[in-house]
Amino acid sequence: MKVQNIKDIDKFFKVIDECKGKVELVTGEGDRLNLKSKLSQYVSMANIFSDGTISELEILAYEPEDITRLVNFMMES
C-alpha cells in the first residue's frame, strides 16, 4: 500500500508500533526494511525526508487488522 503526505511522523511510528504483525518499508530498489525496528525507522526516515514530511512511501502490512489501522491513520491525517 502506498501512504502519502505523512505530516506527523511520531504518530505514524506510534501506529506502526501498535501493529501486531510485520510492517515493512519497500525501498525504490525493492528491498524491504522492517519498520517495527527502531534502527530501521531512524535510518529509513533520515534518507526519505528532510523537511519534516513524508510525501510517499510504499509499505507492506501482513495482518488485516494492521492494514485497517494504517488505513484509518491515513484517513485521519
N, C-alpha and C positions, 0 to 999 in steps of 0.2 A: 504494500500500500504506500502511496506517496502522501506525505504530510507536508503542508505548506504554511508559510508565514507564521512560524512559531516565534512569538514575542516574549513569552515568559518561560525562559529556559529552565529555571528552577522548578516551576510547576510541571513542565514537560518531563523532567527527570524524576519528579515525585510520582507521576503517573507510571512511568517505566518501572520504578522500584516497586510499585504496588502490583505489577503484573505477576501472575503465578508461574507462567511458563517462560520460555526463552523468547527474547526480543532481540532482533539483530538489525544492524545498520548495513545496508548494501552499498558498497563504495562504487564509484564510477568504473573501477576495474573489475567489479563483480565479486570482490572479497566481502566476507561477512564478518562484522565485528559484534561481539556480544555487548549490547547496550546495558545489560544489568551489571556489568563490571565497571566499577568506578574509574579504573585506569582507562578503559576503552572510552568511557564518556568524556573524560578530560582530553584525551588525545584526539578523538574524532571531532569534538566541538572546537578545539583550538584550530584545527585545519579548515573547518567548514564556515565559521562565521567570524567576522571582525567588527561588525557594527552593532552587535547585541541582538540580532535577529537571525533566524534561520529561514531562508527563502524556500528551500525544498529539500526533503530527504526521502529516501526510499527505505522503509523498514518492513521487517517481516515479524509477525507475531503468530504463534502456533496454536494458542488456546483461544477458542471462540470468545470466552469472557474477556480476554486481554484485547482482542480486536474491538469488541464493544467498548471497552474502557478507553482505548485510544481514539476511536471514532467520536465518542462523547467529548473527550478533551478537545478535539479539533472543532467540533460544533460549538463548544462554549468559548473558544478563543476568538 
